[in-house]
Amino acid sequence: MARRARGTSRSQRRAEAVEAARAVRVPGRADVAVVGGGPAGLAAAVAAAGAGAGVVVLERDVACGRTILPTGNGRCNLSNARLAWARYNDPAFVEAVCGPRFGEDVLGFLEACGIAVAEEGAGRLYPLSRQAASVRDALLGRARRAGAVLACARGVTGLAPAGGGWRVTWDGEAGSGALAAGAVVLATGGGAGLGGTLGLRVTPLEPVLCPLSCEALEGVSLEALDGRRAHVTARLLRDGAEVARERGEALFRAYGVSGIAAFDLSRAARPGDTLALDLTDGLDSARARCLVEAADGSLAGIVDPAIAAALGGSLERARDLRLVVRGPAEAERAQVTRGGLACDQFDPATLGARGARGLLACGEALDVDGACGGFNLAWAWKSGLVAGAAAAAVAAEGRA
């Protein structure tokens, strides 16, 4: 593919993408229609096409895979070498879907797409390139080689049972139309509206893996801490009892706290909870006091001097800085949307909706979310593979 000139504007690139989408011919019938061309949808398309199904991916955006690009700060945290059910909001369902070879299956899929993987701290797995764009390009290439039709700029507007299969209608910048499909995979990335129109129960959507808006207690100014970082042990307290704990980097902002620790705690936090931060990251209290004494009462050898100044030089506050949670912050930039189609309506062996033959779901379309560190993309890949393979099997039965 020829490189665009550096001066090409965003509007020009978008216009080119729309033109390319309009040039894609969408057949009137497909074995499997995948609604959504994000990570889970592309994995489903690859699995279904690999099983011999004719596949059409309908994506409302002007190109597939664009949601991959900002993941991992543009580096794409693909998975985790230490995948654990407890890091998901519905561990029993995720275990039933993903099975004992969860990690191996994800790595096998990435390898089959031509993606080399490298491990960093806490088991985080990244592409060897450390570039999300390379992951997207590899996935799109794999889907196309498998024979999937990537029909972008076409947002699905309707879904209804028809003739033993499904009628799917769409409208968008690339035009409007309809096709008949033997099976449909919902991979809508947190937008479960289509399932709701079919009578499926939907858990309300809310942003998670995002910063926390907080209010400082008297004597502490978040404005004075704005932009400072610390490696912390963070506890979430509700009515005095600990409900969650995380370790990791905290980034103070004028509105509250960002960083990995806050992102993970956002999955459990409620307005009114207390966020207790140990800025010494669990340093033994007796040793901490000795270090402060050795430094003539200064905290500079333990925490960022700017943080120490903002805390008035108080070791007690450095060890137990308390903030009141007001809610999520920067929700529009949340890494994950919690909620979606309630999982108990789906067979974990196939991710097919109970009582709706040929309707399947995967990724964030389902009410599954995981911690930071590659857990959400791991779920996207594996659930997409399960749903795609099952959809191909349903379509094959319909053709028989």
Secondary structure, DSSP 8 states (H G I E B T S, - for coil): -----TT--HHHHHHHHHHHHHTS---SEEEEEEE--SHHHHHHHHHHHHTT--EEEE-SSSSTTGGGTTGGGGT---EETT--GGGBSSHHHHHHHH-TTHHHHHHHHHHHTT--EEE-GGGEEEETT--HHHHHHHHHHHHHHHT-EEE-S-EEEEEEEETTEEEEEEESTT--EEEEEEEEEE--TT--HHHHHTT--EEEEEEESS-EEEEE-TT--HHHHTT-EEEEEEEEEETTEEEEEEEEEEEEETTEEESHHHHHHTTT--TT-EEEEETTTT--HHHHHHHHHHTTT--TTTS-HHHHHHTTT-HHHHHSEEEEEEEESSGGG-SEEEEEE-GGGEETTTTEETTSTTEEE-GGGBS--B-TTTHHHHHHHHHHHHHHHHHHHHHHHHH-
